[in-house]
Amino acid sequence: MAHTFDLVAVTALGSHDQCKAELEQKEAPVKRPTAVLAAALAAAFLSSASTRAEDWPARPVRIVNTFAAGGAADVVARMVADALAKAFHQQFFVETRAGAGGVIGAQSVLNTPPDGYNFVITSVALLALDPSSKPRLGFDPDRDLVNIAYIAGSPVVLSVNAASGMKSLADFIARAKASDKPLTYSSSGIGSMGQLVAELFARKAGLKVELIPYKGASQGLADLVGGHIAFSCQTVSSTSAQLKAGTLLGLAHTGKNRMSDYPAVPTFTELGYPDVASTVWFSLSAPAGLPADIVQKVNREIARAMTTPEAQQRLGQLGLVADAMTVAQFNALIARETMRWKPVIEQLGLVEK
């Protein structure tokens, strides 16, 4: 009530000179200048805002999965939701809104306030590839999203039919150079990381390759198992069933290190192709303007939860590897991947017209 009374008094004093003179003649001791009152009100407001931030989350929080239900992204989203629910003692629920390469789900979150109650599962495609290949994306990920945390990524594996006779990347290169026709391959789609990796590697190794488009990743892998194409460049996550069954043989993958679940598959880096190193990663983002303290809190909890031995084991079974990054480190990764793949996208003519 004190603040309310002072505000009314100052308003009256500024509006009625006569009243002002009478009040100054009175012996009533307390006068509160406008500047002092404004500072007091501002302090009260900031204190209230701080309290609200500290109370976050005060109600259930939505995480939008922008990929198909049941896939690797869905599993990752639910792992994140469970971890954040335990950390913040509030419900975090996953809502699937797949389609258009993640654009539909992302746009559903962009239309919400940046108050910490709507997050979205994003990816290397949406944050680093699409801005270069899709000039009419409908929004600017760099401007319209705040990127909170790298969650986990799956390397791209160059795999061949186990009955092909090729046992190593050197065998593959020799086979490609001996052929008078380009080696055909599948990826997870035109403009996907798999295609970019295949084309960049072929260019570095001096090979001729040709993408065979498929409607889905599984169809391309089925044709590779059937002997209809020469190789595949898809994520370890997508290829894991065939690799474990022994129908496909992984010759190299794009991860930083060998994977514990696939120790016999070397990395492109150790075989002399460090430029090809990359992963198809999933991340967590939110509408731009999300308070920095919420960004940092969520980042820390995801980094902690996804790098526990239990989480690493579960992710490894899916062909995924977690990596704990600060917000700054993650944003630097996005910038590097954007700069690295932009010229490849342009050279391959993958920019939508």
N, C-alpha and C positions, 0 to 999 in steps of 0.2 A: 504493500500500500504506500510505502514511503516514496518509491519511484513514481508511482502514479500521481501522487499529490504534487511532487516537485515539477513534473512535466506540465501539469495544468497551471501551476503557479507561474512558471516561466512563460507559457503561452499568453497568460493574462497580462503579465508585466510588459511583454513586448507589444501588446495590442492597445493598451489604454494608458496614456501618459499620466492622467490624473490619478488613476489607481496606483501607478508606480510611485508618484510623489508621496501619496498618503502612506504607502507601505514603508517608504524610506524614512518617514518621520517617526514611525512606530519604533518602539524599543525591542520589538521581536528580533532576536539576534541572528537568525540563520537566513542567509541569502545564498543561493546556489547558482553560480554563473552557468550560462548555457553550455560552454565548452566542457566544464566539469561534469555536468549532467550527461552530456553526450558520451563522454568517456565512460561514465558509470554504466550507461545503458549498453554501450558496446561491449564492455567487460562482461556484463550479465548475459548478453547474447552469445558471446564466444564461450562462456562457461556452459551455457545450455547446449550449444552445438557440440562441445567436447563431450558432454555427458551422453548425448545421443550417439556419437561415434563409438564411445566406449561400450555402449549397450548393444551395439550391433553384434550378431543378428538378433533382432527381437521377434522375428516371425520366420516361417519356413522360407527357404531360398531355392530358387529354380536354377538348374543347370541344363541348358539345351544341348542335346547331342545332335549334331548336324549330319550324322552318318546313319546308315541303316541299323536297325535294332539287331542285336546279337553279334555284331562284328567287333573287331578289336577296339574301335573307338567307343563303342557302347560299354565294353568291359572297363576301359580306362575311365570313362565318365562316372561309372558306378563306384569304382575304387576311390576316385577323388571325392565323390559325394559322401561315401562312408567315412573317409578320413576327416573331412571337414566337419561332419556331424559330430564325430567324437571329440574333435578339438574345440569346437565352439558350442557344444551342448545345444544344438538346434537341428531341426530337420533340413537336410539338403536333398532335394528330389530331382530325378532325371526325367526330362521330357524330350522325346525324340521328334525332331522336325527335319527330316532328311530331304534332299533334293537339290538340284542345280549346283552340285559340288560344294555344298555347305552354305550357299548364299541365302537360301530360304530361312534356315535356322538363325543365321547371323542377323538377318534383317528383322526377325521377330524380337531380337534382343535390343537392337539399335533403337527401336521404338519405345523403350522403357526408360524410366529415370535412372541416372547413375547413382543409385543409392545402396548398392550391394545386395540386391535381392534378385538379380538376373545376371547369370553368367552364361557363357557359350563355349563349347568345345570347338577350337579352331585348329588349323593345320598349316603345314608348310605351303600347301597349294593356295589356301585362301590368303595367307599373309605375305608370302614371298613370290609366288608364281603368278597368281591371277592378276595382280596389279600390272604386270608386264604384258600378259597375254589377252586380257579382257578389259580394254579401255572403257567399255560401257558396263562395267560391273554393277553400277547402281549406287555404290558408296565407295568411300576411300578408307580401306582398313587402317592405314597409318593415321588418318585424321579422326575417324569415327569410333575407333576402338582403343582401349587401353589393354595392353598385353601383359598378363599377370605372371604366368608361369609356364615354362616348358615342362611337359609331363613325361612323355616317353616317345621314343621313335623306333621305327623298324628299318634296318638297312635294306637296300635293294640288292637282290642276289641274281647273278647271271647263272642260270641253270640250264642244263641240257638233259636230253633223254638218257637215262642210265645205260641204255643199250646202244648208244651212238658210237661208242669206242673212244670218245674223248674223256680223258681223266684229269686234265689240268687246263688252266687258262692258256698255257703255251700250246697245248694240243688244239684248242679252239682257234687261236690265232693262225696256226699253221693250216688248219682246215679252211678257214675263211680266205686266206691268201691264195690257197690252191684252187679255190672255186672260181669259175668264170661268171658266176651269178652272185648277187648279194645274198647273204644269209638272212632268212626271214625270221622274224621274232614277234612276240606278243608283249604287251605291257598292260597296265591297268587302264589305259585310255590315251587318246591323243592329247598331248600336252602334259601328260603325267610325269612324275619324277622318273618313273621307269623308262619312258621314252627318252627323256633328256640324258639320263645316265648311259643308256645304250648308244645314243648318237655321239655323245662326248667321248666315250671310250673308243668307239669305232674310229673317230677322227684322230684321237691320240695314237691309236695302234695302226692306223692306215688301212682300215678294213671297210668293206662295203656291206651295209646291212639295210634291211627293208622292213618297216613296221607293217604288220598285218592287223588291221583294226578289228577288234571284237567288242561286242556289246558289254561284256563283263570279263573280269579277270579270270574267273573260273573256266570260261570257255577257251581262252587262250592256253591255259595250263592243260586242259583236256586234250587240245590239239597237239601240244608238245609231247604229252605222254603217248598219244597215238601216232607220233612220228610225222605229223603233217607240217610242222615248222621246225626250224633249226635250234632255236633257243628262246628263252624268256628272260625279261628283265622286270621282275616284280618284287614286292617286298618279301622279306623272310616270313612275315606274318601270313601273307597270302599263300605262300609256297610251302609252308611248314608241313602240311599233311603229306604232300608228295615227297618231300625231302626225308621225312621220317619213315615213310613206307619204302623208300629206296627206288621209287619209279623215276625220280629225277635226281640229278647230281648237281650240287652247287659247286661252281668253279671259283667264284670269288664274290664277296659282298662289299658294300660301300661303308660299312661301319668303321669306327676308329680302331677297334680291337676285335679279335676273334670272340665268338659268342660261346658261352659255356654249354649251351644246348646243341651247338653245331661246331665243335672244336676242329673238325677236319676241313672246314671251309675257310680258306685264307681271305685276307682283306685285299682290296685293290691297292691300297697303300703299300703293303708289304711286298706286293708284286711289281711295284714300280709305277703305279698310276694314282698318285695322291690327289690329283685334281678331281678325280671321280668320287672321292669320299663325300658322303652325304647320307641323310636319313629322311624317311617320310615320318615326320613327327606330328604329335598331337599336343595341343596347348590349351590354356584357359585364358579367355579374354572377357571383357565387359564393356559396356558403353563408356565412351570417353567422358571424363569428368568424375570418375569414381574416386572418392577420397584416398589420398596416398597412404594413410595408415591402414585402410582396409586392404589395399593392394599388397602392402608389405606383409601384413599378417597372413593373408591367404598364400602368398608366395612361400613364406617360411614353412607353413604347415604342409604344403604339397611337396616341397623339397625334402622335408623330413619323412613324410609318410611313404613316398614312392621309392625311397632308397633304403628302406628296411630290408633285411634278408628275405622276409616273407613276401613282400611286394616284388622284390627282384626275381624271386623264384616264379611267382605267378606270371609276371610279365615275360620272363624268359620262355615260358611254355608257349606264349603267344608270338614269339619272335620279336619281342619288344625290349628295349633297353631304356631305363630311366637315367636321367642326368640332372643333378641338382644345380640349378642356375639361379643367380639373383635376377631381379627385374632388369637391371642394366645389362647383364650378360646375355639375357634372352633377347633383348632389343638389339643388341649388337649382332647376335646370330641372324636375326631377321634381316638386318641391313646387309650382312655379308652374303646371305643366300640370294637376296634380291639382286644384288650387283653381279653375282657370279652367274646366275641363270638367265638374266635379262638378255645378254647378247646371244646366248644359245637359242633362246626362244625366238628372237628376231631372225637369226640366221636360218632357222628351220622353217620360217614362214608361219609360225604358230600364233601370230598376233591377229585377233579377230578383226574383221573389217566391218 
